């Protein structure tokens, strides 16, 4: 069963020195490697310049909500 996570909520639960999107991405990649699950992480706002949306990394997908909130995109 796929898991969907609000990336900003996860980001704010990390230690202060790791509160960035790259740390969430790295930890999420580790989780799918070791957990055998499919995971989608949704961040608020547009993707960083040059980043694809969605970004497919095997069993991990990174999405960006654009003008709406990550919560709205998750609910859709």
PDB file of N, CA, C, O and CB in Angstrom:
ATOM      1  N   UNK A   1       0.841  -1.183   0.000  1.00  0.00           N
ATOM      2  CA  UNK A   1       0.000   0.000   0.000  1.00  0.00           C
ATOM      3  C   UNK A   1       0.887   1.247   0.000  1.00  0.00           C
ATOM      4  O   UNK A   1       1.805   1.345   0.815  1.00  0.00           O
ATOM      5  CB  UNK A   1      -0.958  -0.003   1.223  1.00  0.00           C
ATOM      6  N   UNK A   2       0.630   2.200  -0.899  1.00  0.00           N
ATOM      7  CA  UNK A   2       1.447   3.420  -0.928  1.00  0.00           C
ATOM      8  C   UNK A   2       1.164   4.315   0.278  1.00  0.00           C
ATOM      9  O   UNK A   2       0.053   4.341   0.808  1.00  0.00           O
ATOM     10  CB  UNK A   2       1.193   4.198  -2.223  1.00  0.00           C
ATOM     11  N   UNK A   3       2.173   5.030   0.685  1.00  0.00           N
ATOM     12  CA  UNK A   3       2.079   5.965   1.806  1.00  0.00           C
ATOM     13  C   UNK A   3       2.293   7.372   1.245  1.00  0.00           C
ATOM     14  O   UNK A   3       3.188   7.592   0.429  1.00  0.00           O
ATOM     15  CB  UNK A   3       3.135   5.626   2.942  1.00  0.00           C
ATOM     16  N   UNK A   4       1.461   8.324   1.690  1.00  0.00           N
ATOM     17  CA  UNK A   4       1.599   9.717   1.273  1.00  0.00           C
ATOM     18  C   UNK A   4       1.891  10.549   2.513  1.00  0.00           C
ATOM     19  O   UNK A   4       1.191  10.441   3.519  1.00  0.00           O
ATOM     20  CB  UNK A   4       0.312  10.230   0.537  1.00  0.00           C
ATOM     21  N   UNK A   5       2.933  11.386   2.438  1.00  0.00           N
ATOM     22  CA  UNK A   5       3.364  12.202   3.583  1.00  0.00           C
ATOM     23  C   UNK A   5       3.420  13.660   3.169  1.00  0.00           C
ATOM     24  O   UNK A   5       3.883  13.987   2.076  1.00  0.00           O
ATOM     25  CB  UNK A   5       4.748  11.737   4.118  1.00  0.00           C
ATOM     26  N   UNK A   6       2.949  14.528   4.040  1.00  0.00           N
ATOM     27  CA  UNK A   6       3.136  15.973   3.860  1.00  0.00           C
ATOM     28  C   UNK A   6       4.594  16.259   4.218  1.00  0.00           C
ATOM     29  O   UNK A   6       4.982  16.167   5.383  1.00  0.00           O
ATOM     30  CB  UNK A   6       2.122  16.831   4.762  1.00  0.00           C
ATOM     31  N   UNK A   7       5.387  16.600   3.227  1.00  0.00           N
ATOM     32  CA  UNK A   7       6.822  16.800   3.434  1.00  0.00           C
ATOM     33  C   UNK A   7       7.156  17.908   4.410  1.00  0.00           C
ATOM     34  O   UNK A   7       8.144  17.816   5.139  1.00  0.00           O
ATOM     35  CB  UNK A   7       7.476  17.090   2.137  1.00  0.00           C
ATOM     36  N   UNK A   8       6.336  18.970   4.434  1.00  0.00           N
ATOM     37  CA  UNK A   8       6.605  20.061   5.361  1.00  0.00           C
ATOM     38  C   UNK A   8       6.360  19.640   6.801  1.00  0.00           C
ATOM     39  O   UNK A   8       7.087  20.064   7.699  1.00  0.00           O
ATOM     40  CB  UNK A   8       5.747  21.266   5.019  1.00  0.00           C
ATOM     41  N   UNK A   9       5.341  18.808   7.038  1.00  0.00           N
ATOM     42  CA  UNK A   9       5.110  18.304   8.393  1.00  0.00           C
ATOM     43  C   UNK A   9       6.282  17.447   8.845  1.00  0.00           C
ATOM     44  O   UNK A   9       6.739  17.563   9.982  1.00  0.00           O
ATOM     45  CB  UNK A   9       3.801  17.494   8.460  1.00  0.00           C
ATOM     46  N   UNK A  10       6.769  16.588   7.959  1.00  0.00           N
ATOM     47  CA  UNK A  10       7.919  15.751   8.299  1.00  0.00           C
ATOM     48  C   UNK A  10       9.151  16.610   8.539  1.00  0.00           C
ATOM     49  O   UNK A  10       9.897  16.375   9.490  1.00  0.00           O
ATOM     50  CB  UNK A  10       8.194  14.729   7.187  1.00  0.00           C
ATOM     51  N   UNK A  11       9.366  17.594   7.691  1.00  0.00           N
ATOM     52  CA  UNK A  11      10.514  18.487   7.806  1.00  0.00           C
ATOM     53  C   UNK A  11      10.573  19.130   9.201  1.00  0.00           C
ATOM     54  O   UNK A  11      11.639  19.199   9.812  1.00  0.00           O
ATOM     55  CB  UNK A  11      10.452  19.578   6.717  1.00  0.00           C
ATOM     56  N   UNK A  12       9.434  19.592   9.691  1.00  0.00           N
ATOM     57  CA  UNK A  12       9.408  20.280  10.986  1.00  0.00           C
ATOM     58  C   UNK A  12       9.525  19.329  12.181  1.00  0.00           C
ATOM     59  O   UNK A  12       9.658  19.778  13.319  1.00  0.00           O
ATOM     60  CB  UNK A  12       8.133  21.079  11.107  1.00  0.00           C
ATOM     61  N   UNK A  13       9.477  18.022  11.927  1.00  0.00           N
ATOM     62  CA  UNK A  13       9.660  17.058  13.014  1.00  0.00           C
ATOM     63  C   UNK A  13      11.123  16.628  13.146  1.00  0.00           C
ATOM     64  O   UNK A  13      11.483  15.919  14.086  1.00  0.00           O
ATOM     65  CB  UNK A  13       8.774  15.830  12.785  1.00  0.00           C
ATOM     66  N   UNK A  14      11.962  17.056  12.204  1.00  0.00           N
ATOM     67  CA  UNK A  14      13.379  16.680  12.226  1.00  0.00           C
ATOM     68  C   UNK A  14      14.178  17.603  13.143  1.00  0.00           C
ATOM     69  O   UNK A  14      13.722  18.701  13.464  1.00  0.00           O
ATOM     70  CB  UNK A  14      13.964  16.713  10.805  1.00  0.00           C
ATOM     71  N   UNK A  15      15.366  17.170  13.567  1.00  0.00           N
ATOM     72  CA  UNK A  15      16.246  18.064  14.325  1.00  0.00           C
ATOM     73  C   UNK A  15      16.509  19.344  13.521  1.00  0.00           C
ATOM     74  O   UNK A  15      16.535  19.310  12.291  1.00  0.00           O
ATOM     75  CB  UNK A  15      17.586  17.351  14.671  1.00  0.00           C
ATOM     76  N   UNK A  16      16.701  20.446  14.203  1.00  0.00           N
ATOM     77  CA  UNK A  16      16.792  21.755  13.540  1.00  0.00           C
ATOM     78  C   UNK A  16      17.842  21.793  12.428  1.00  0.00           C
ATOM     79  O   UNK A  16      17.616  22.442  11.407  1.00  0.00           O
ATOM     80  CB  UNK A  16      17.109  22.824  14.563  1.00  0.00           C
ATOM     81  N   UNK A  17      18.967  21.127  12.592  1.00  0.00           N
ATOM     82  CA  UNK A  17      20.011  21.160  11.562  1.00  0.00           C
ATOM     83  C   UNK A  17      19.622  20.363  10.316  1.00  0.00           C
ATOM     84  O   UNK A  17      20.293  20.463   9.289  1.00  0.00           O
ATOM     85  CB  UNK A  17      21.318  20.617  12.129  1.00  0.00           C
ATOM     86  N   UNK A  18      18.549  19.574  10.392  1.00  0.00           N
ATOM     87  CA  UNK A  18      18.102  18.774   9.256  1.00  0.00           C
ATOM     88  C   UNK A  18      16.765  19.254   8.689  1.00  0.00           C
ATOM     89  O   UNK A  18      16.156  18.557   7.877  1.00  0.00           O
ATOM     90  CB  UNK A  18      17.989  17.323   9.665  1.00  0.00           C
ATOM     91  N   UNK A  19      16.308  20.412   9.098  1.00  0.00           N
ATOM     92  CA  UNK A  19      15.007  20.885   8.646  1.00  0.00           C
ATOM     93  C   UNK A  19      15.104  21.545   7.279  1.00  0.00           C
ATOM     94  O   UNK A  19      15.015  22.764   7.132  1.00  0.00           O
ATOM     95  CB  UNK A  19      14.417  21.859   9.655  1.00  0.00           C
ATOM     96  N   UNK A  20      15.292  20.671   6.277  1.00  0.00           N
ATOM     97  CA  UNK A  20      15.346  21.123   4.889  1.00  0.00           C
ATOM     98  C   UNK A  20      14.820  20.001   3.999  1.00  0.00           C
ATOM     99  O   UNK A  20      14.770  18.839   4.404  1.00  0.00           O
ATOM    100  CB  UNK A  20      16.804  21.532   4.480  1.00  0.00           C
ATOM    101  N   UNK A  21      14.434  20.364   2.796  1.00  0.00           N
ATOM    102  CA  UNK A  21      13.830  19.387   1.885  1.00  0.00           C
ATOM    103  C   UNK A  21      14.795  18.274   1.506  1.00  0.00           C
ATOM    104  O   UNK A  21      14.372  17.136   1.303  1.00  0.00           O
ATOM    105  CB  UNK A  21      13.341  20.079   0.631  1.00  0.00           C
ATOM    106  N   UNK A  22      16.067  18.578   1.408  1.00  0.00           N
ATOM    107  CA  UNK A  22      17.042  17.540   1.050  1.00  0.00           C
ATOM    108  C   UNK A  22      17.125  16.467   2.136  1.00  0.00           C
ATOM    109  O   UNK A  22      17.267  15.286   1.820  1.00  0.00           O
ATOM    110  CB  UNK A  22      18.432  18.164   0.819  1.00  0.00           C
ATOM    111  N   UNK A  23      17.041  16.854   3.404  1.00  0.00           N
ATOM    112  CA  UNK A  23      17.044  15.861   4.487  1.00  0.00           C
ATOM    113  C   UNK A  23      15.805  14.975   4.424  1.00  0.00           C
ATOM    114  O   UNK A  23      15.890  13.764   4.632  1.00  0.00           O
ATOM    115  CB  UNK A  23      17.121  16.557   5.856  1.00  0.00           C
ATOM    116  N   UNK A  24      14.656  15.577   4.137  1.00  0.00           N
ATOM    117  CA  UNK A  24      13.426  14.793   3.995  1.00  0.00           C
ATOM    118  C   UNK A  24      13.574  13.811   2.828  1.00  0.00           C
ATOM    119  O   UNK A  24      13.212  12.640   2.942  1.00  0.00           O
ATOM    120  CB  UNK A  24      12.195  15.727   3.774  1.00  0.00           C
ATOM    121  N   UNK A  25      14.100  14.293   1.727  1.00  0.00           N
ATOM    122  CA  UNK A  25      14.314  13.444   0.545  1.00  0.00           C
ATOM    123  C   UNK A  25      15.244  12.281   0.878  1.00  0.00           C
ATOM    124  O   UNK A  25      14.944  11.134   0.548  1.00  0.00           O
ATOM    125  CB  UNK A  25      14.898  14.272  -0.620  1.00  0.00           C
ATOM    126  N   UNK A  26      16.365  12.567   1.527  1.00  0.00           N
ATOM    127  CA  UNK A  26      17.344  11.527   1.888  1.00  0.00           C
ATOM    128  C   UNK A  26      16.734  10.495   2.837  1.00  0.00           C
ATOM    129  O   UNK A  26      16.895   9.291   2.640  1.00  0.00           O
ATOM    130  CB  UNK A  26      18.587  12.165   2.538  1.00  0.00           C
ATOM    131  N   UNK A  27      16.034  10.973   3.865  1.00  0.00           N
ATOM    132  CA  UNK A  27      15.413  10.050   4.824  1.00  0.00           C
ATOM    133  C   UNK A  27      14.319   9.215   4.163  1.00  0.00           C
ATOM    134  O   UNK A  27      14.146   8.038   4.478  1.00  0.00           O
ATOM    135  CB  UNK A  27      14.831  10.827   6.013  1.00  0.00           C
ATOM    136  N   UNK A  28      13.590   9.834   3.249  1.00  0.00           N
ATOM    137  CA  UNK A  28      12.525   9.108   2.545  1.00  0.00           C
ATOM    138  C   UNK A  28      13.110   8.030   1.644  1.00  0.00           C
ATOM    139  O   UNK A  28      12.567   6.928   1.565  1.00  0.00           O
ATOM    140  CB  UNK A  28      11.665  10.077   1.716  1.00  0.00           C
ATOM    141  N   UNK A  29      14.210   8.336   0.963  1.00  0.00           N
ATOM    142  CA  UNK A  29      14.885   7.323   0.143  1.00  0.00           C
ATOM    143  C   UNK A  29      15.352   6.157   1.001  1.00  0.00           C
ATOM    144  O   UNK A  29      15.217   5.001   0.600  1.00  0.00           O
ATOM    145  CB  UNK A  29      16.078   7.937  -0.604  1.00  0.00           C
ATOM    146  N   UNK A  30      15.898   6.447   2.173  1.00  0.00           N
ATOM    147  CA  UNK A  30      16.315   5.383   3.090  1.00  0.00           C
ATOM    148  C   UNK A  30      15.118   4.530   3.507  1.00  0.00           C
ATOM    149  O   UNK A  30      15.226   3.306   3.585  1.00  0.00           O
ATOM    150  CB  UNK A  30      17.001   5.981   4.335  1.00  0.00           C
ATOM    151  N   UNK A  31      13.983   5.168   3.773  1.00  0.00           N
ATOM    152  CA  UNK A  31      12.787   4.443   4.211  1.00  0.00           C
ATOM    153  C   UNK A  31      12.293   3.477   3.141  1.00  0.00           C
ATOM    154  O   UNK A  31      11.925   2.347   3.460  1.00  0.00           O
ATOM    155  CB  UNK A  31      11.677   5.426   4.573  1.00  0.00           C
ATOM    156  N   UNK A  32      12.277   3.900   1.877  1.00  0.00           N
ATOM    157  CA  UNK A  32      11.788   2.986   0.836  1.00  0.00           C
ATOM    158  C   UNK A  32      12.801   1.888   0.534  1.00  0.00           C
ATOM    159  O   UNK A  32      12.418   0.785   0.143  1.00  0.00           O
ATOM    160  CB  UNK A  32      11.467   3.760  -0.444  1.00  0.00           C
ATOM    161  N   UNK A  33      14.081   2.174   0.708  1.00  0.00           N
ATOM    162  CA  UNK A  33      15.098   1.135   0.496  1.00  0.00           C
ATOM    163  C   UNK A  33      14.981   0.027   1.525  1.00  0.00           C
ATOM    164  O   UNK A  33      15.114  -1.152   1.199  1.00  0.00           O
ATOM    165  CB  UNK A  33      16.499   1.739   0.547  1.00  0.00           C
ATOM    166  N   UNK A  34      14.734   0.409   2.765  1.00  0.00           N
ATOM    167  CA  UNK A  34      14.737  -0.560   3.863  1.00  0.00           C
ATOM    168  C   UNK A  34      13.347  -1.054   4.238  1.00  0.00           C
ATOM    169  O   UNK A  34      13.216  -2.102   4.870  1.00  0.00           O
ATOM    170  CB  UNK A  34      15.385   0.046   5.069  1.00  0.00           C
ATOM    171  N   UNK A  35      12.304  -0.315   3.856  1.00  0.00           N
ATOM    172  CA  UNK A  35      10.957  -0.679   4.278  1.00  0.00           C
ATOM    173  C   UNK A  35      10.135  -1.412   3.240  1.00  0.00           C
ATOM    174  O   UNK A  35       9.097  -1.987   3.567  1.00  0.00           O
ATOM    175  CB  UNK A  35      10.235   0.528   4.678  1.00  0.00           C
ATOM    176  N   UNK A  36      10.581  -1.402   1.992  1.00  0.00           N
ATOM    177  CA  UNK A  36       9.858  -2.116   0.961  1.00  0.00           C
ATOM    178  C   UNK A  36       8.520  -1.501   0.585  1.00  0.00           C
ATOM    179  O   UNK A  36       7.692  -2.169  -0.035  1.00  0.00           O
ATOM    180  CB  UNK A  36       9.645  -3.499   1.396  1.00  0.00           C
ATOM    181  N   UNK A  37       8.292  -0.258   0.941  1.00  0.00           N
ATOM    182  CA  UNK A  37       7.021   0.398   0.641  1.00  0.00           C
ATOM    183  C   UNK A  37       7.190   1.408  -0.479  1.00  0.00           C
ATOM    184  O   UNK A  37       8.309   1.769  -0.841  1.00  0.00           O
ATOM    185  CB  UNK A  37       6.459   1.083   1.888  1.00  0.00           C
ATOM    186  N   UNK A  38       6.069   1.859  -1.024  1.00  0.00           N
ATOM    187  CA  UNK A  38       6.056   2.979  -1.954  1.00  0.00           C
ATOM    188  C   UNK A  38       5.665   4.213  -1.172  1.00  0.00           C
ATOM    189  O   UNK A  38       4.766   4.161  -0.333  1.00  0.00           O
ATOM    190  CB  UNK A  38       5.081   2.730  -3.150  1.00  0.00           C
ATOM    191  N   UNK A  39       6.331   5.324  -1.440  1.00  0.00           N
ATOM    192  CA  UNK A  39       6.127   6.540  -0.664  1.00  0.00           C
ATOM    193  C   UNK A  39       6.040   7.735  -1.591  1.00  0.00           C
ATOM    194  O   UNK A  39       6.836   7.874  -2.520  1.00  0.00           O
ATOM    195  CB  UNK A  39       7.255   6.734   0.359  1.00  0.00           C
ATOM    196  N   UNK A  40       5.065   8.600  -1.332  1.00  0.00           N
ATOM    197  CA  UNK A  40       4.964   9.886  -2.011  1.00  0.00           C
ATOM    198  C   UNK A  40       5.091  10.971  -0.962  1.00  0.00           C
ATOM    199  O   UNK A  40       4.367  10.964   0.035  1.00  0.00           O
ATOM    200  CB  UNK A  40       3.622  10.019  -2.805  1.00  0.00           C
ATOM    201  N   UNK A  41       6.004  11.902  -1.178  1.00  0.00           N
ATOM    202  CA  UNK A  41       6.201  13.044  -0.288  1.00  0.00           C
ATOM    203  C   UNK A  41       5.738  14.279  -1.052  1.00  0.00           C
ATOM    204  O   UNK A  41       6.184  14.530  -2.172  1.00  0.00           O
ATOM    205  CB  UNK A  41       7.714  13.177   0.181  1.00  0.00           C
ATOM    206  N   UNK A  42       4.830  15.055  -0.430  1.00  0.00           N
ATOM    207  CA  UNK A  42       4.279  16.241  -1.076  1.00  0.00           C
ATOM    208  C   UNK A  42       4.714  17.470  -0.283  1.00  0.00           C
ATOM    209  O   UNK A  42       4.445  17.580   0.913  1.00  0.00           O
ATOM    210  CB  UNK A  42       2.721  16.158  -1.175  1.00  0.00           C
ATOM    211  N   UNK A  43       5.391  18.396  -0.971  1.00  0.00           N
ATOM    212  CA  UNK A  43       5.819  19.659  -0.364  1.00  0.00           C
ATOM    213  C   UNK A  43       4.899  20.784  -0.802  1.00  0.00           C
ATOM    214  O   UNK A  43       4.361  20.760  -1.909  1.00  0.00           O
ATOM    215  CB  UNK A  43       7.280  19.984  -0.741  1.00  0.00           C
ATOM    216  N   UNK A  44       4.719  21.771   0.070  1.00  0.00           N
ATOM    217  CA  UNK A  44       3.993  22.987  -0.283  1.00  0.00           C
ATOM    218  C   UNK A  44       4.790  23.772  -1.312  1.00  0.00           C
ATOM    219  O   UNK A  44       6.021  23.771  -1.291  1.00  0.00           O
ATOM    220  CB  UNK A  44       3.717  23.852   0.968  1.00  0.00           C
ATOM    221  N   UNK A  45       4.079  24.441  -2.213  1.00  0.00           N
ATOM    222  CA  UNK A  45       4.708  25.359  -3.142  1.00  0.00           C
ATOM    223  C   UNK A  45       5.232  24.712  -4.404  1.00  0.00           C
ATOM    224  O   UNK A  45       5.030  23.522  -4.645  1.00  0.00           O
ATOM    225  CB  UNK A  45       5.806  26.052  -2.470  1.00  0.00           C
ATOM    226  N   UNK A  46       5.915  25.526  -5.212  1.00  0.00           N
ATOM    227  CA  UNK A  46       6.451  25.034  -6.479  1.00  0.00           C
ATOM    228  C   UNK A  46       7.753  24.257  -6.259  1.00  0.00           C
ATOM    229  O   UNK A  46       8.388  24.378  -5.212  1.00  0.00           O
ATOM    230  CB  UNK A  46       6.689  26.204  -7.448  1.00  0.00           C
ATOM    231  N   UNK A  47       8.139  23.461  -7.256  1.00  0.00           N
ATOM    232  CA  UNK A  47       9.417  22.752  -7.140  1.00  0.00           C
ATOM    233  C   UNK A  47      10.581  23.732  -7.255  1.00  0.00           C
ATOM    234  O   UNK A  47      10.431  24.805  -7.840  1.00  0.00           O
ATOM    235  CB  UNK A  47       9.532  21.654  -8.221  1.00  0.00           C
ATOM    236  N   UNK A  48      11.733  23.373  -6.706  1.00  0.00           N
ATOM    237  CA  UNK A  48      12.919  24.205  -6.896  1.00  0.00           C
ATOM    238  C   UNK A  48      13.252  24.308  -8.386  1.00  0.00           C
ATOM    239  O   UNK A  48      12.924  23.410  -9.162  1.00  0.00           O
ATOM    240  CB  UNK A  48      14.123  23.630  -6.109  1.00  0.00           C
ATOM    241  N   UNK A  49      13.887  25.375  -8.770  1.00  0.00           N
ATOM    242  CA  UNK A  49      14.260  25.582 -10.175  1.00  0.00           C
ATOM    243  C   UNK A  49      15.028  24.370 -10.697  1.00  0.00           C
ATOM    244  O   UNK A  49      15.985  23.909 -10.074  1.00  0.00           O
ATOM    245  CB  UNK A  49      15.110  26.869 -10.336  1.00  0.00           C
ATOM    246  N   UNK A  50      14.600  23.875 -11.827  1.00  0.00           N
ATOM    247  CA  UNK A  50      15.276  22.749 -12.461  1.00  0.00           C
ATOM    248  C   UNK A  50      14.847  21.377 -11.967  1.00  0.00           C
ATOM    249  O   UNK A  50      15.311  20.362 -12.485  1.00  0.00           O
ATOM    250  CB  UNK A  50      16.721  22.886 -12.266  1.00  0.00           C
ATOM    251  N   UNK A  51      13.966  21.334 -10.970  1.00  0.00           N
ATOM    252  CA  UNK A  51      13.501  20.040 -10.447  1.00  0.00           C
ATOM    253  C   UNK A  51      12.224  19.615 -11.158  1.00  0.00           C
ATOM    254  O   UNK A  51      11.336  20.437 -11.382  1.00  0.00           O
ATOM    255  CB  UNK A  51      13.262  20.118  -8.917  1.00  0.00           C
ATOM    256  N   UNK A  52      12.124  18.334 -11.515  1.00  0.00           N
ATOM    257  CA  UNK A  52      10.894  17.859 -12.154  1.00  0.00           C
ATOM    258  C   UNK A  52       9.768  17.736 -11.127  1.00  0.00           C
ATOM    259  O   UNK A  52      10.019  17.569  -9.934  1.00  0.00           O
ATOM    260  CB  UNK A  52      11.135  16.501 -12.849  1.00  0.00           C
ATOM    261  N   UNK A  53       8.541  17.820 -11.598  1.00  0.00           N
ATOM    262  CA  UNK A  53       7.375  17.588 -10.735  1.00  0.00           C
ATOM    263  C   UNK A  53       6.376  16.765 -11.521  1.00  0.00           C
ATOM    264  O   UNK A  53       5.784  17.272 -12.474  1.00  0.00           O
ATOM    265  CB  UNK A  53       6.733  18.938 -10.242  1.00  0.00           C
ATOM    266  N   UNK A  54       6.175  15.535 -11.159  1.00  0.00           N
ATOM    267  CA  UNK A  54       6.761  14.838 -10.019  1.00  0.00           C
ATOM    268  C   UNK A  54       8.167  14.321 -10.327  1.00  0.00           C
ATOM    269  O   UNK A  54       8.565  14.176 -11.483  1.00  0.00           O
ATOM    270  CB  UNK A  54       5.865  13.682  -9.600  1.00  0.00           C
ATOM    271  N   UNK A  55       8.896  14.051  -9.254  1.00  0.00           N
ATOM    272  CA  UNK A  55      10.228  13.452  -9.357  1.00  0.00           C
ATOM    273  C   UNK A  55      10.106  11.995  -8.918  1.00  0.00           C
ATOM    274  O   UNK A  55       9.796  11.717  -7.760  1.00  0.00           O
ATOM    275  CB  UNK A  55      11.293  14.234  -8.480  1.00  0.00           C
ATOM    276  N   UNK A  56      10.346  11.081  -9.829  1.00  0.00           N
ATOM    277  CA  UNK A  56      10.233   9.646  -9.538  1.00  0.00           C
ATOM    278  C   UNK A  56      11.618   9.082  -9.239  1.00  0.00           C
ATOM    279  O   UNK A  56      12.535   9.171 -10.056  1.00  0.00           O
ATOM    280  CB  UNK A  56       9.574   8.881 -10.729  1.00  0.00           C
ATOM    281  N   UNK A  57      11.746   8.501  -8.048  1.00  0.00           N
ATOM    282  CA  UNK A  57      13.012   7.916  -7.601  1.00  0.00           C
ATOM    283  C   UNK A  57      12.748   6.479  -7.151  1.00  0.00           C
ATOM    284  O   UNK A  57      12.828   6.170  -5.963  1.00  0.00           O
ATOM    285  CB  UNK A  57      13.653   8.761  -6.441  1.00  0.00           C
ATOM    286  N   UNK A  58      12.438   5.619  -8.091  1.00  0.00           N
ATOM    287  CA  UNK A  58      12.080   4.242  -7.738  1.00  0.00           C
ATOM    288  C   UNK A  58      10.747   4.234  -7.019  1.00  0.00           C
ATOM    289  O   UNK A  58       9.743   4.695  -7.562  1.00  0.00           O
ATOM    290  CB  UNK A  58      13.173   3.590  -6.857  1.00  0.00           C
ATOM    291  N   UNK A  59      10.729   3.710  -5.799  1.00  0.00           N
ATOM    292  CA  UNK A  59       9.484   3.642  -5.029  1.00  0.00           C
ATOM    293  C   UNK A  59       9.165   4.949  -4.307  1.00  0.00           C
ATOM    294  O   UNK A  59       8.167   5.026  -3.590  1.00  0.00           O
ATOM    295  CB  UNK A  59       9.564   2.517  -4.021  1.00  0.00           C
ATOM    296  N   UNK A  60       9.994   5.973  -4.483  1.00  0.00           N
ATOM    297  CA  UNK A  60       9.754   7.291  -3.890  1.00  0.00           C
ATOM    298  C   UNK A  60       9.366   8.278  -4.982  1.00  0.00           C
ATOM    299  O   UNK A  60      10.024   8.369  -6.019  1.00  0.00           O
ATOM    300  CB  UNK A  60      11.007   7.792  -3.121  1.00  0.00           C
ATOM    301  N   UNK A  61       8.289   9.014  -4.733  1.00  0.00           N
ATOM    302  CA  UNK A  61       7.877  10.098  -5.613  1.00  0.00           C
ATOM    303  C   UNK A  61       7.828  11.377  -4.794  1.00  0.00           C
ATOM    304  O   UNK A  61       7.235  11.409  -3.716  1.00  0.00           O
ATOM    305  CB  UNK A  61       6.496   9.800  -6.281  1.00  0.00           C
ATOM    306  N   UNK A  62       8.453  12.432  -5.306  1.00  0.00           N
ATOM    307  CA  UNK A  62       8.418  13.752  -4.682  1.00  0.00           C
ATOM    308  C   UNK A  62       7.500  14.624  -5.530  1.00  0.00           C
ATOM    309  O   UNK A  62       7.681  14.730  -6.743  1.00  0.00           O
ATOM    310  CB  UNK A  62       9.864  14.382  -4.558  1.00  0.00           C
ATOM    311  N   UNK A  63       6.507  15.251  -4.883  1.00  0.00           N
ATOM    312  CA  UNK A  63       5.566  16.137  -5.572  1.00  0.00           C
ATOM    313  C   UNK A  63       5.595  17.504  -4.900  1.00  0.00           C
ATOM    314  O   UNK A  63       6.038  17.643  -3.760  1.00  0.00           O
ATOM    315  CB  UNK A  63       4.120  15.545  -5.561  1.00  0.00           C
ATOM    316  N   UNK A  64       5.113  18.512  -5.630  1.00  0.00           N
ATOM    317  CA  UNK A  64       5.006  19.880  -5.124  1.00  0.00           C
ATOM    318  C   UNK A  64       3.584  20.365  -5.392  1.00  0.00           C
ATOM    319  O   UNK A  64       3.001  20.057  -6.431  1.00  0.00           O
ATOM    320  CB  UNK A  64       6.071  20.830  -5.796  1.00  0.00           C
ATOM    321  N   UNK A  65       3.034  21.120  -4.452  1.00  0.00           N
ATOM    322  CA  UNK A  65       1.627  21.491  -4.535  1.00  0.00           C
ATOM    323  C   UNK A  65       1.360  22.720  -5.394  1.00  0.00           C
ATOM    324  O   UNK A  65       0.205  23.007  -5.706  1.00  0.00           O
ATOM    325  CB  UNK A  65       1.098  21.728  -3.169  1.00  0.00           C
ATOM    326  N   UNK A  66       2.398  23.448  -5.781  1.00  0.00           N
ATOM    327  CA  UNK A  66       2.187  24.646  -6.596  1.00  0.00           C
ATOM    328  C   UNK A  66       1.460  25.717  -5.807  1.00  0.00           C
ATOM    329  O   UNK A  66       1.868  26.057  -4.697  1.00  0.00           O
ATOM    330  CB  UNK A  66       1.401  24.305  -7.862  1.00  0.00           C
ATOM    331  N   UNK A  67       0.374  26.258  -6.376  1.00  0.00           N
ATOM    332  CA  UNK A  67      -0.371  27.349  -5.740  1.00  0.00           C
ATOM    333  C   UNK A  67      -1.279  26.877  -4.603  1.00  0.00           C
ATOM    334  O   UNK A  67      -1.688  27.684  -3.768  1.00  0.00           O
ATOM    335  CB  UNK A  67      -1.199  28.067  -6.775  1.00  0.00           C
ATOM    336  N   UNK A  68      -1.594  25.600  -4.563  1.00  0.00           N
ATOM    337  CA  UNK A  68      -2.425  25.088  -3.474  1.00  0.00           C
ATOM    338  C   UNK A  68      -1.533  24.551  -2.359  1.00  0.00           C
ATOM    339  O   UNK A  68      -0.307  24.578  -2.466  1.00  0.00           O
ATOM    340  CB  UNK A  68      -3.388  23.981  -3.985  1.00  0.00           C
ATOM    341  N   UNK A  69      -2.156  24.063  -1.292  1.00  0.00           N
ATOM    342  CA  UNK A  69      -1.368  23.499  -0.187  1.00  0.00           C
ATOM    343  C   UNK A  69      -1.089  22.028  -0.451  1.00  0.00           C
ATOM    344  O   UNK A  69      -1.776  21.381  -1.241  1.00  0.00           O
ATOM    345  CB  UNK A  69      -2.105  23.672   1.168  1.00  0.00           C
ATOM    346  N   UNK A  70      -0.074  21.516   0.221  1.00  0.00           N
ATOM    347  CA  UNK A  70       0.222  20.082   0.139  1.00  0.00           C
ATOM    348  C   UNK A  70      -0.976  19.287   0.625  1.00  0.00           C
ATOM    349  O   UNK A  70      -1.292  18.244   0.053  1.00  0.00           O
ATOM    350  CB  UNK A  70       1.481  19.725   0.967  1.00  0.00           C
ATOM    351  N   UNK A  71      -1.652  19.759   1.673  1.00  0.00           N
ATOM    352  CA  UNK A  71      -2.837  19.059   2.188  1.00  0.00           C
ATOM    353  C   UNK A  71      -3.908  18.938   1.107  1.00  0.00           C
ATOM    354  O   UNK A  71      -4.517  17.878   0.960  1.00  0.00           O
ATOM    355  CB  UNK A  71      -3.408  19.796   3.418  1.00  0.00           C
ATOM    356  N   UNK A  72      -4.145  20.016   0.346  1.00  0.00           N
ATOM    357  CA  UNK A  72      -5.143  19.974  -0.725  1.00  0.00           C
ATOM    358  C   UNK A  72      -4.763  18.965  -1.799  1.00  0.00           C
ATOM    359  O   UNK A  72      -5.608  18.207  -2.275  1.00  0.00           O
ATOM    360  CB  UNK A  72      -5.311  21.357  -1.347  1.00  0.00           C
ATOM    361  N   UNK A  73      -3.490  18.958  -2.179  1.00  0.00           N
ATOM    362  CA  UNK A  73      -3.038  18.014  -3.197  1.00  0.00           C
ATOM    363  C   UNK A  73      -3.169  16.582  -2.690  1.00  0.00           C
ATOM    364  O   UNK A  73      -3.576  15.697  -3.443  1.00  0.00           O
ATOM    365  CB  UNK A  73      -1.582  18.307  -3.599  1.00  0.00           C
ATOM    366  N   UNK A  74      -2.834  16.346  -1.436  1.00  0.00           N
ATOM    367  CA  UNK A  74      -2.948  15.003  -0.857  1.00  0.00           C
ATOM    368  C   UNK A  74      -4.408  14.548  -0.867  1.00  0.00           C
ATOM    369  O   UNK A  74      -4.698  13.397  -1.194  1.00  0.00           O
ATOM    370  CB  UNK A  74      -2.385  14.979   0.590  1.00  0.00           C
ATOM    371  N   UNK A  75      -5.313  15.439  -0.514  1.00  0.00           N
ATOM    372  CA  UNK A  75      -6.730  15.077  -0.497  1.00  0.00           C
ATOM    373  C   UNK A  75      -7.273  14.781  -1.893  1.00  0.00           C
ATOM    374  O   UNK A  75      -8.143  13.926  -2.057  1.00  0.00           O
ATOM    375  CB  UNK A  75      -7.538  16.189   0.139  1.00  0.00           C
ATOM    376  N   UNK A  76      -6.756  15.493  -2.899  1.00  0.00           N
ATOM    377  CA  UNK A  76      -7.203  15.223  -4.280  1.00  0.00           C
ATOM    378  C   UNK A  76      -6.686  13.873  -4.721  1.00  0.00           C
ATOM    379  O   UNK A  76      -6.945  13.451  -5.848  1.00  0.00           O
ATOM    380  CB  UNK A  76      -6.719  16.330  -5.259  1.00  0.00           C
TER     381      UNK A  76
END
